[in-house]
Amino acid sequence: MRALALVRSEGEGFVAPGSHDFQLPPLFTVAGLEVTKPMLLIVLSVGFIGAFFYLAAKRGSLVPGRLQFAGEGAYSFVRNGLARDIIGSADFMKFVPYLVTLFFFILINNVYGIIPFIQFPTMSHIGFPAALAAISFFVYNIVGIRRHGFVNYFKAAMFPPGVPKAVYVILTPIELMTILFTRPLTLAMRLFANMFAGHLLLLVFILGAEYMLHSGGLAAILSPFAFGIGIVLTFFELLVQVLQAYIFTLLSSLYIAGALAEEH
């Protein structure tokens, strides 16, 4: 969050947060590459995930300690609830590493938005959700083509059985558009829009409360209420951050399951 990013010159009112607050200057340059805060946070999140699961599994025992218990619980949540129950017991294991990594990668980068001194959800930059959506897009299409063959995979999707032939004129391009564009587009936009809007809302209330506090008079008296709303929204934002990680992984799993299904 910008430090005293309110521009308070004489006679100037509250400057509302906007998209410019998401365009952060480079932190440093390495070999000609300008490293920004979101880029650094992405790298750190990979380190956090790897370190957590490595330490949780390093000294595995029959009676798990707290760290091992947390690691096993986190792994089992995705393995059982988002992989096995959706993809099916016959095929799910090969996708567990991807889905576990995907869920916790998104979760950590979302939760950055409410961690003090970090306070920036990296998924509020469209490039990161778009990259993840592209990966899921290639995964579910490749596994579907490998299972059914290129022609049969797209034929089954574009020409579902039991549909009147005249309907295919409308249905076929819609189904093709769904597979190739709508699914990855909505995956990326849903995650990006929620993180962008949530962080912007927090900026409005927290920075607005700060502005009211420094304005004096009635505004200063009411500023604690604005801060209170900001705190409530922070907890709500945490719920949204977790849900968005869950939904993105859930939909990726559903698309994989649909690509593998015999009736595809």
DOKEMAR-789239 format. One record per residue (C-alpha): residue number from 1; residue in one letter; x, y negated, z negated. Coordinates in pm, 1 decimal, always signed. Example, Ala and Ser with C-alpha at 12.3 -4.5 7.8 and 13.67 -1.06 7.14 Angstrom:
PT num residuo        x        y        z
PT   1       A  +1230.0   +450.0   -780.0
PT   2       S  +1367.0   +106.0   -714.0
***
This chain:
PT num residuo        x        y        z
PT   1       M     +0.0     +0.0     +0.0
PT   2       R   +137.6   -337.0    +89.6
PT   3       A   +290.5   -528.2   -199.2
PT   4       L    +84.9   -841.4   -251.7
PT   5       A     -9.8   -820.6   +114.1
PT   6       L   -281.5  -1076.4    +64.5
PT   7       V   -179.1  -1396.2   +229.8
PT   8       R   -266.3  -1659.7    -26.8
PT   9       S   -168.8  -1995.7   +111.9
PT  10       E   -349.3  -2312.2    +10.7
PT  11       G   -704.8  -2314.3   +137.9
PT  12       E   -682.6  -1964.7   +285.6
PT  13       G   -924.0  -1696.9   +170.4
PT  14       F   -899.6  -1322.7   +141.2
PT  15       V   -728.0  -1161.5   +439.6
PT  16       A   -907.0   -831.1   +489.5
PT  17       P   -700.0   -517.2   +551.0
PT  18       G   -708.6   -381.2   +903.7
PT  19       S   -532.4   -158.2  +1151.3
PT  20       H   -216.7   -367.9  +1115.8
PT  21       D   -171.1   -221.8   +766.2
PT  22       F   -109.3   +118.6   +926.3
PT  23       Q   +171.2     -7.0  +1149.9
PT  24       L   +467.2    +14.9   +916.1
PT  25       P   +816.6   -114.7   +999.6
PT  26       P  +1108.0   +131.7  +1024.0
PT  27       L  +1273.9   +230.2   +696.7
PT  28       F  +1609.4   +301.9   +857.5
PT  29       T  +1768.0   +407.5  +1186.0
PT  30       V  +1945.6   +737.5  +1250.6
PT  31       A  +2133.9   +786.8  +1579.1
PT  32       G  +1919.0   +522.2  +1743.7
PT  33       L  +1595.0   +673.0  +1609.5
PT  34       E  +1385.6   +441.5  +1396.0
PT  35       V  +1250.2   +642.1  +1102.1
PT  36       T   +918.7   +514.4   +966.6
PT  37       K   +745.0   +599.1   +640.6
PT  38       P   +497.4   +844.5   +803.2
PT  39       M   +783.6  +1027.2   +976.4
PT  40       L   +971.9  +1059.6   +649.3
PT  41       L   +661.3  +1179.2   +465.6
PT  42       I   +601.4  +1447.9   +729.1
PT  43       V   +953.3  +1584.0   +680.1
PT  44       L   +919.4  +1572.4   +301.9
PT  45       S   +590.9  +1760.9   +314.6
PT  46       V   +758.9  +2047.7   +497.4
PT  47       G  +1024.3  +2055.0   +225.8
PT  48       F   +760.6  +2052.1    -49.5
PT  49       I   +569.3  +2342.9   +103.1
PT  50       G   +880.9  +2550.3   +161.8
PT  51       A  +1020.4  +2482.8   -185.8
PT  52       F   +690.6  +2558.0   -359.2
PT  53       F   +632.7  +2895.6   -196.6
PT  54       Y  +1001.1  +2990.0   -217.9
PT  55       L  +1015.4  +2920.0   -590.3
PT  56       A   +677.3  +3087.2   -646.5
PT  57       A   +796.6  +3407.1   -476.5
PT  58       K  +1160.7  +3398.1   -586.1
PT  59       R  +1113.0  +3590.6   -908.7
PT  60       G   +803.9  +3790.8   -836.9
PT  61       S   +689.7  +4008.6  -1122.3
PT  62       L   +395.8  +4233.2  -1204.4
PT  63       V   +284.5  +3983.1  -1467.5
PT  64       P   +313.0  +3649.1  -1283.3
PT  65       G   +429.4  +3330.4  -1448.7
PT  66       R   +251.4  +3002.1  -1396.3
PT  67       L   +436.3  +2909.3  -1076.8
PT  68       Q   +397.0  +3253.9   -925.1
PT  69       F    +29.5  +3257.1  -1022.8
PT  70       A    -21.6  +2918.0   -855.5
PT  71       G   +158.6  +3030.2   -540.9
PT  72       E    -35.6  +3356.1   -517.1
PT  73       G   -363.4  +3176.8   -578.6
PT  74       A   -290.0  +2917.2   -310.8
PT  75       Y   -187.8  +3185.0    -60.4
PT  76       S   -486.6  +3407.3   -140.4
PT  77       F   -730.4  +3118.9   -102.0
PT  78       V   -636.7  +3073.0   +262.3
PT  79       R   -558.9  +3439.6   +332.6
PT  80       N   -890.9  +3572.2   +207.7
PT  81       G  -1128.7  +3281.5   +250.6
PT  82       L  -1008.9  +3127.6   +576.7
PT  83       A   -840.1  +3416.8   +755.9
PT  84       R   -976.6  +3758.1   +656.7
PT  85       D  -1341.1  +3660.6   +604.6
PT  86       I  -1359.7  +3471.2   +933.6
PT  87       I  -1121.8  +3644.4  +1175.8
PT  88       G  -1183.6  +3993.3  +1039.8
PT  89       S   -974.2  +4255.0   +864.8
PT  90       A   -844.4  +4403.2  +1189.8
PT  91       D   -668.8  +4093.4  +1322.8
PT  92       F   -636.8  +3834.5  +1048.7
PT  93       M   -288.6  +3908.0   +909.5
PT  94       K    -97.4  +3784.9  +1212.4
PT  95       F   -261.4  +3442.4  +1174.1
PT  96       V   -219.3  +3403.9   +797.6
PT  97       P   +125.1  +3232.7   +816.1
PT  98       Y     -7.5  +2974.2  +1059.0
PT  99       L   -329.9  +2906.7   +867.4
PT 100       V   -155.7  +2884.9   +527.5
PT 101       T   +102.3  +2643.8   +667.4
PT 102       L   -164.4  +2441.4   +847.1
PT 103       F   -384.5  +2401.6   +539.6
PT 104       F   -112.8  +2295.2   +298.1
PT 105       F    +61.9  +2076.5   +553.4
PT 106       I   -256.6  +1878.3   +612.5
PT 107       L   -345.2  +1877.1   +242.3
PT 108       I    -13.2  +1731.4   +127.8
PT 109       N     -7.4  +1469.3   +401.1
PT 110       N   -363.5  +1368.9   +313.8
PT 111       V   -304.4  +1350.8    -60.5
PT 112       Y     -8.5  +1119.3     -2.9
PT 113       G   -275.1   +851.3    +34.3
PT 114       I   -353.7   +839.8   -338.3
PT 115       I    -11.0   +916.1   -486.1
PT 116       P   +134.4   +604.8   -655.4
PT 117       F   +426.5   +439.2   -475.1
PT 118       I   +353.7   +645.8   -163.0
PT 119       Q    -11.2   +562.4    -96.3
PT 120       F    -18.7   +636.3   +272.0
PT 121       P   -199.1   +933.3   +432.3
PT 122       T    +15.9  +1031.5   +726.9
PT 123       M   -284.3  +1183.9   +902.7
PT 124       S   -418.5   +829.6   +942.6
PT 125       H   -178.8   +806.1  +1240.3
PT 126       I   -359.6   +972.7  +1530.2
PT 127       G    -41.5  +1130.1  +1669.9
PT 128       F    -10.0  +1377.9  +1382.3
PT 129       P   -367.8  +1515.8  +1390.6
PT 130       A   -345.0  +1525.5  +1770.8
PT 131       A    -29.7  +1739.6  +1752.6
PT 132       L   -192.8  +1981.0  +1506.9
PT 133       A   -506.7  +2002.2  +1720.6
PT 134       A   -290.3  +2077.5  +2025.4
PT 135       I   -119.9  +2362.7  +1839.1
PT 136       S   -455.0  +2514.5  +1737.6
PT 137       F   -575.8  +2466.8  +2095.4
PT 138       F   -286.4  +2668.7  +2234.5
PT 139       V   -315.3  +2933.6  +1962.9
PT 140       Y   -682.9  +3019.0  +2013.2
PT 141       N   -665.5  +3002.5  +2392.4
PT 142       I   -349.5  +3213.4  +2415.1
PT 143       V   -483.5  +3484.8  +2181.7
PT 144       G   -810.2  +3489.0  +2376.7
PT 145       I   -631.8  +3523.9  +2710.9
PT 146       R   -404.2  +3796.1  +2572.4
PT 147       R   -702.9  +3987.6  +2436.1
PT 148       H   -938.9  +3960.1  +2734.3
PT 149       G   -724.1  +3847.1  +3026.6
PT 150       F   -726.6  +3501.6  +3183.3
PT 151       V  -1024.7  +3552.4  +3413.7
PT 152       N  -1243.5  +3744.3  +3169.0
PT 153       Y  -1170.8  +3499.5  +2885.9
PT 154       F  -1292.0  +3193.8  +3075.0
PT 155       K  -1563.9  +3384.9  +3260.0
PT 156       A  -1723.7  +3502.5  +2935.8
PT 157       A  -1709.1  +3150.6  +2794.1
PT 158       M  -1848.5  +2972.6  +3100.0
PT 159       F  -2103.7  +3237.9  +3202.1
PT 160       P  -2255.7  +3381.8  +2882.7
PT 161       P  -2482.5  +3681.1  +2953.3
PT 162       G  -2858.9  +3655.3  +2928.1
PT 163       V  -2875.8  +3298.1  +3056.7
PT 164       P  -3084.8  +3216.0  +3367.9
PT 165       K  -2859.1  +3152.8  +3664.3
PT 166       A  -2999.6  +2807.0  +3723.9
PT 167       V  -2887.6  +2702.3  +3375.5
PT 168       Y  -2524.7  +2780.8  +3462.8
PT 169       V  -2513.7  +2464.7  +3673.5
PT 170       I  -2533.4  +2261.9  +3351.7
PT 171       L  -2400.8  +2510.4  +3096.9
PT 172       T  -2077.3  +2615.4  +3271.3
PT 173       P  -1909.2  +2271.8  +3290.5
PT 174       I  -2021.1  +2198.2  +2932.4
PT 175       E  -1866.6  +2520.9  +2804.6
PT 176       L  -1544.7  +2461.0  +2997.2
PT 177       M  -1529.7  +2104.9  +2864.9
PT 178       T  -1585.1  +2236.5  +2511.1
PT 179       I  -1297.5  +2483.5  +2530.1
PT 180       L  -1047.6  +2252.4  +2698.1
PT 181       F  -1133.7  +1909.3  +2556.1
PT 182       T  -1411.7  +1885.4  +2298.1
PT 183       R  -1268.8  +2126.2  +2041.6
PT 184       P   -916.5  +1979.1  +2019.6
PT 185       L  -1050.5  +1623.8  +2050.2
PT 186       T  -1297.8  +1663.2  +1764.0
PT 187       L  -1039.3  +1844.0  +1550.0
PT 188       A   -799.1  +1553.0  +1581.3
PT 189       M  -1051.9  +1270.5  +1561.4
PT 190       R  -1234.9  +1408.3  +1255.9
PT 191       L   -916.7  +1432.0  +1051.6
PT 192       F   -775.3  +1101.2  +1174.1
PT 193       A  -1098.7   +903.6  +1130.4
PT 194       N  -1159.6  +1025.5   +776.2
PT 195       M   -806.4   +948.6   +662.5
PT 196       F   -797.9   +611.4   +837.6
PT 197       A  -1137.6   +497.9   +710.8
PT 198       G  -1081.1   +626.6   +357.1
PT 199       H   -747.5   +453.6   +319.8
PT 200       L   -885.5   +132.0   +467.5
PT 201       L  -1173.7   +139.3   +219.5
PT 202       L   -934.3   +179.2    -72.4
PT 203       L   -727.1   -112.5    +55.8
PT 204       V  -1035.5   -332.9    +75.8
PT 205       F  -1142.0   -272.6   -285.5
PT 206       I   -799.4   -264.6   -451.5
PT 207       L   -657.0   -563.1   -266.4
PT 208       G   -989.6   -742.8   -287.9
PT 209       A   -991.9   -692.9   -664.7
PT 210       E   -636.8   -827.5   -682.2
PT 211       Y   -739.3  -1133.5   -482.1
PT 212       M  -1038.7  -1192.1   -710.4
PT 213       L   -817.4  -1161.8  -1017.8
PT 214       H   -586.3  -1434.8   -891.2
PT 215       S   -871.6  -1656.5   -772.5
PT 216       G   -988.3  -1742.1  -1123.1
PT 217       G  -1338.0  -1832.3  -1235.9
PT 218       L  -1625.8  -1590.1  -1182.6
PT 219       A  -1426.8  -1390.9   -928.2
PT 220       A  -1162.9  -1311.4  -1189.4
PT 221       I  -1433.2  -1199.5  -1433.4
PT 222       L  -1581.2   -965.1  -1172.2
PT 223       S  -1245.9   -827.8  -1053.8
PT 224       P  -1245.1   -535.0  -1305.3
PT 225       F  -1565.5   -407.3  -1143.2
PT 226       A  -1396.0   -409.2   -803.3
PT 227       F  -1099.0   -225.7   -953.9
PT 228       G  -1340.4    +24.8  -1110.2
PT 229       I  -1504.8    +91.3   -775.7
PT 230       G  -1159.2   +136.0   -626.2
PT 231       I  -1075.4   +399.0   -888.6
PT 232       V  -1402.4   +585.4   -827.1
PT 233       L  -1336.2   +577.5   -452.7
PT 234       T   -987.2   +716.5   -514.1
PT 235       F  -1134.5  +1030.3   -669.5
PT 236       F  -1388.6  +1051.6   -388.5
PT 237       E  -1107.1  +1013.7   -138.1
PT 238       L   -922.2  +1304.0   -301.8
PT 239       L  -1231.1  +1519.6   -242.1
PT 240       V  -1242.2  +1409.4   +122.1
PT 241       Q   -871.0  +1478.9   +164.4
PT 242       V   -908.0  +1835.2    +40.1
PT 243       L  -1223.3  +1891.8   +245.3
PT 244       Q  -1060.1  +1766.8   +564.8
PT 245       A   -767.4  +2006.0   +522.0
PT 246       Y  -1016.8  +2286.2   +459.4
PT 247       I  -1241.4  +2195.3   +755.2
PT 248       F   -952.5  +2164.4  +1001.6
PT 249       T   -818.7  +2506.4   +899.1
PT 250       L  -1167.2  +2658.2   +890.1
PT 251       L  -1247.8  +2542.8  +1243.1
PT 252       S   -910.4  +2663.2  +1371.6
PT 253       S   -986.3  +3002.5  +1219.8
PT 254       L  -1335.5  +3005.9  +1372.1
PT 255       Y  -1196.5  +2923.8  +1716.5
PT 256       I   -942.7  +3205.1  +1684.9
PT 257       A  -1214.8  +3446.6  +1575.2
PT 258       G  -1433.3  +3342.1  +1867.1
PT 259       A  -1148.3  +3391.3  +2114.6
PT 260       L  -1082.8  +3741.9  +1980.0
PT 261       A  -1445.7  +3853.3  +1967.5
PT 262       E  -1541.0  +4133.4  +2205.5
PT 263       E  -1858.0  +3952.3  +2310.4
PT 264       H  -1652.9  +3644.3  +2406.4
***
